[in-house]
Amino acid sequence: MKAEIVKFVREACARYGMEAIYIPDGDVYSLMYKGKAVQNFNTQQFMTFPKTQRMKEYMPLIKIGLARNLNEMHKSQFYLPRHNGIKIC
């Protein structure tokens, strides 16, 4: 886990009431809202996308609806097993 990414993830979690885990197998950071996936990214994707823009996109993703964002209508499919990764916040 990179300290820069962990700092950003903790700020996002505090601001929007999300929780986050890190899965070391694929170097994946997963941000969730009440157990539902909001965004997954790896280190390379994080470094290529501006942090300020990424932070601005979380509230619309949560407000629009996570199921609609992922083009699925069955909300129960998006619950992630939280025990599979290292809890960040």
Secondary structure, 3 states (H helix, E strand, C coil): CCHHHHHHHHHHHHHHCCEEEEECCCCEEEEEECCEEEEEEEHHHHHHCCHHHHHHHHHHHHHHCHHHHCCCCCHHHHECCHHHCEECC
